[in-house]
Amino acid sequence: MMASTPNFYSPMALAGLAGLLGSAWALSVWQGLGVGKDLLWSALRATVQLGLMGFILAWLFRQDQPALLVSFLALMMLLAGRFNQRRGAGIPHAYWIGVTSIAIATTLTLAWMLVSGLVFWKGQSLVPIGGMIIGNAMNAVSLALNRLRSEVDQREDVLLAMLALGATERQAMRHLYATVVRSSLIPTIDSLKSVGMIHIPGITAGMILAGMAPVAAVSMQLVVMIMLTAAVSLSVASAVLLAAPLALRFTDRAGGTA
């Protein structure tokens, strides 16, 4: 017997979605978190963007021209840089740091997968994998830039003392590298540790439901998880190395920026 497909547009389903989003908004208002408006706006954006993306992907999955596929991925990287710029507020050139670090991770990871035959020059193969790499790298870079700026603010006195003693900006920031990179990789590493035990990946479940052998589905999921771990590590390391000297900006005692 075939499993029934849920009707996502029924009144009850829509009311359920509104209730879930409303509960998050209510929690923000109740606790004074200040993210309620951002939650509602993000949900609206996601609805519109996913609707448009569905039509674009239906066309793009039929394409196999390398120039077109690379251009689409490059556009995604440029858009991802805008999110990094916002999370890295206070760090000069945060936009280009984000774009560059994501591009490094995406290029190296996809190149390895193309050479090894895990991905092909087909829209239905390259675009979803590239999108996963870019999206995960973007999130990790945002965490790294935000944490880096926070570390500079918290350790202002120590960093100023090191500079006064003759250290260069890169030397003064070197002891922060490991802290920032480790903290930015926590979600990715925890996800890799918990997969199959706590976290049930959608790719594996979908492939098994579609009739694929469990071993084949698990193998594909393992490749994806390792791919994302490598890409996130590359993007975070690149972002921290590029941003660290530029992040050495201090807030003066009068409330300005030095």
C-alpha positions as CSV (number, residue, x, y, z in Angstrom):
1,M,0.0,0.0,0.0
2,M,1.4,3.4,-1.0
3,A,1.9,6.0,1.7
4,S,-0.5,8.9,1.4
5,T,1.0,12.3,0.5
6,P,0.3,15.1,2.9
7,N,-1.7,18.0,1.6
8,F,0.4,21.0,2.5
9,Y,-2.2,23.5,1.4
10,S,-5.1,22.3,3.4
11,P,-6.6,24.7,6.0
12,M,-5.3,22.5,8.9
13,A,-1.8,22.3,7.5
14,L,-1.6,26.1,6.9
15,A,-3.0,26.7,10.4
16,G,-0.3,24.3,11.8
17,L,2.5,26.1,10.0
18,A,1.2,29.5,11.2
19,G,1.0,28.2,14.7
20,L,4.6,26.9,14.7
21,L,5.9,30.2,13.3
22,G,3.6,32.2,15.7
23,S,4.9,30.3,18.7
24,A,8.5,31.3,17.8
25,W,7.4,34.9,17.3
26,A,5.5,34.9,20.6
27,L,8.6,33.5,22.5
28,S,10.7,36.3,21.0
29,V,8.2,38.9,22.1
30,W,7.7,37.4,25.6
31,Q,11.5,37.2,26.3
32,G,12.3,40.4,24.5
33,L,14.7,38.7,22.1
34,G,14.2,41.2,19.3
35,V,14.1,38.5,16.6
36,G,10.3,38.3,16.0
37,K,10.2,40.6,13.1
38,D,13.3,38.9,11.6
39,L,11.6,35.5,11.9
40,L,8.4,36.6,10.1
41,W,10.4,38.4,7.4
42,S,12.7,35.4,6.9
43,A,9.7,33.0,6.6
44,L,8.1,35.2,4.0
45,R,11.4,35.4,2.1
46,A,11.8,31.7,2.2
47,T,8.4,31.1,0.8
48,V,8.9,33.4,-2.2
49,Q,12.5,32.2,-2.8
50,L,11.7,28.5,-2.6
51,G,8.7,29.0,-5.0
52,L,11.0,30.8,-7.5
53,M,13.8,28.3,-7.0
54,G,11.5,25.4,-7.8
55,F,10.8,26.7,-11.3
56,I,14.5,27.7,-11.9
57,L,15.7,24.2,-10.8
58,A,13.2,22.4,-13.0
59,W,14.9,24.2,-15.9
60,L,18.4,24.1,-14.6
61,F,18.4,20.4,-13.9
62,R,18.0,19.8,-17.7
63,Q,21.2,21.8,-18.5
64,D,24.7,20.4,-19.0
65,Q,26.7,23.5,-20.2
66,P,29.6,24.0,-17.8
67,A,29.6,27.8,-18.2
68,L,26.0,28.1,-17.3
69,L,26.3,25.8,-14.3
70,V,29.4,27.6,-13.0
71,S,27.7,31.0,-13.5
72,F,24.7,29.9,-11.5
73,L,26.9,28.7,-8.6
74,A,29.0,31.9,-8.8
75,L,25.7,33.9,-8.4
76,M,24.9,31.9,-5.3
77,M,28.3,32.7,-3.8
78,L,27.8,36.4,-4.5
79,L,24.4,36.3,-2.8
80,A,25.8,34.3,0.2
81,G,28.4,37.0,0.7
82,R,25.7,39.5,1.6
83,F,24.7,37.3,4.6
84,N,28.3,37.1,5.7
85,Q,28.6,40.9,5.4
86,R,25.7,41.4,7.9
87,R,27.0,38.8,10.4
88,G,30.5,40.2,10.1
89,A,29.5,43.8,10.7
90,G,32.5,45.8,11.9
91,I,35.0,43.8,9.9
92,P,36.1,45.7,6.8
93,H,35.5,43.9,3.5
94,A,33.4,41.2,5.2
95,Y,31.5,40.7,2.0
96,W,34.5,39.8,-0.1
97,I,36.0,37.8,2.7
98,G,32.8,35.7,2.7
99,V,32.7,35.4,-1.1
100,T,36.3,34.5,-1.4
101,S,36.3,31.9,1.4
102,I,33.2,30.2,0.1
103,A,34.6,30.2,-3.4
104,I,37.8,28.5,-2.2
105,A,35.9,25.8,-0.4
106,T,33.4,25.3,-3.2
107,T,36.0,25.1,-5.9
108,L,38.3,22.7,-4.2
109,T,35.5,20.4,-3.0
110,L,33.7,20.3,-6.3
111,A,37.0,19.8,-8.2
112,W,37.8,16.8,-6.0
113,M,34.3,15.3,-6.5
114,L,34.4,15.9,-10.3
115,V,37.8,14.2,-10.7
116,S,36.8,11.3,-8.5
117,G,33.5,10.8,-10.4
118,L,31.2,11.5,-7.5
119,V,29.6,14.5,-9.3
120,F,29.1,15.1,-13.1
121,W,28.8,18.1,-15.3
122,K,25.0,17.9,-15.2
123,G,22.6,20.4,-13.7
124,Q,20.8,17.7,-11.7
125,S,24.1,16.6,-10.2
126,L,26.3,19.7,-9.8
127,V,23.7,22.3,-8.7
128,P,22.3,20.5,-5.7
129,I,25.7,19.4,-4.4
130,G,27.1,22.9,-5.1
131,G,24.2,24.5,-3.3
132,M,24.7,22.3,-0.2
133,I,28.4,23.3,-0.1
134,I,27.7,27.0,-0.5
135,G,24.9,27.1,2.0
136,N,26.8,25.2,4.7
137,A,29.9,27.2,4.0
138,M,28.0,30.5,4.2
139,N,26.5,29.6,7.6
140,A,29.9,28.6,9.0
141,V,31.6,31.7,7.7
142,S,28.9,33.9,9.3
143,L,29.6,32.1,12.6
144,A,33.3,32.6,12.2
145,L,33.1,36.3,11.4
146,N,30.6,37.0,14.2
147,R,32.8,35.1,16.8
148,L,35.9,36.8,15.6
149,R,34.5,40.2,16.1
150,S,33.2,39.2,19.5
151,E,36.6,37.8,20.6
152,V,38.3,41.1,19.6
153,D,35.9,43.1,21.7
154,Q,36.3,40.8,24.7
155,R,40.1,40.7,24.5
156,E,40.7,44.3,23.6
157,D,43.1,45.1,26.5
158,V,45.3,42.0,25.7
159,L,45.4,42.8,22.0
160,L,46.3,46.4,22.6
161,A,49.1,45.4,25.0
162,M,50.5,43.0,22.4
163,L,50.4,45.7,19.7
164,A,52.1,48.2,22.1
165,L,54.9,45.6,22.6
166,G,55.6,45.5,18.9
167,A,53.5,42.6,17.7
168,T,52.1,42.9,14.2
169,E,48.3,42.7,13.7
170,R,48.6,39.1,12.4
171,Q,50.8,38.1,15.3
172,A,48.4,39.7,17.8
173,M,45.5,37.8,16.3
174,R,47.2,34.4,15.9
175,H,46.1,33.1,19.3
176,L,42.5,33.7,18.4
177,Y,42.6,31.5,15.2
178,A,42.1,28.2,16.9
179,T,39.3,29.4,19.2
180,V,37.3,31.0,16.4
181,V,37.7,28.0,14.0
182,R,36.8,25.4,16.7
183,S,33.7,27.3,17.7
184,S,32.6,27.7,14.1
185,L,33.0,24.0,13.4
186,I,31.0,22.8,16.4
187,P,27.7,22.4,14.5
188,T,29.3,20.5,11.6
189,I,31.4,18.2,13.8
190,D,28.4,17.4,16.1
191,S,26.2,16.7,13.1
192,L,28.9,14.3,11.7
193,K,29.2,12.6,15.1
194,S,25.4,12.2,15.6
195,V,24.4,11.1,12.1
196,G,22.7,7.8,12.1
197,M,22.3,7.8,15.9
198,I,20.4,11.0,16.6
199,H,20.2,12.8,13.3
200,I,18.4,10.9,10.6
201,P,19.5,12.5,7.3
202,G,16.8,13.4,4.7
203,I,18.9,12.1,1.8
204,T,19.2,8.6,3.3
205,A,15.5,8.4,4.3
206,G,14.4,9.7,0.9
207,M,16.5,7.3,-1.1
208,I,15.4,4.3,1.0
209,L,11.8,5.3,0.6
210,A,12.4,5.6,-3.2
211,G,13.6,1.9,-3.2
212,M,17.4,2.3,-3.1
213,A,19.3,-0.3,-1.2
214,P,20.1,0.8,2.3
215,V,23.9,0.3,1.8
216,A,23.9,2.5,-1.3
217,A,21.8,5.2,0.4
218,V,24.0,5.3,3.5
219,S,27.1,5.4,1.3
220,M,25.8,8.5,-0.6
221,Q,24.9,10.2,2.7
222,L,28.4,9.5,4.1
223,V,30.0,11.1,1.0
224,V,27.7,14.1,1.4
225,M,28.5,14.5,5.1
226,I,32.3,14.2,4.6
227,M,32.1,16.6,1.7
228,L,30.3,19.2,3.8
229,T,32.7,18.8,6.7
230,A,35.7,19.4,4.4
231,A,34.0,22.4,2.6
232,V,33.0,24.0,5.9
233,S,36.5,23.5,7.4
234,L,38.1,25.1,4.3
235,S,35.8,28.0,4.2
236,V,36.1,28.8,8.0
237,A,39.9,28.5,7.9
238,S,40.1,30.8,4.9
239,A,37.7,33.3,6.3
240,V,39.5,33.6,9.7
241,L,42.9,33.9,8.0
242,L,41.6,36.7,5.7
243,A,39.6,38.5,8.3
244,A,41.7,38.3,11.4
245,P,44.1,41.3,10.7
246,L,41.1,43.4,9.4
247,A,39.0,42.6,12.5
248,L,41.5,44.3,14.8
249,R,39.4,47.4,15.3
250,F,38.6,48.7,18.8
251,T,35.8,50.6,20.3
252,D,37.2,53.6,22.1
253,R,36.0,54.6,25.6
254,A,33.9,57.4,24.2
255,G,31.8,55.0,22.1
256,G,33.6,55.4,18.7
257,T,35.8,53.0,16.8
258,A,39.5,53.1,16.7
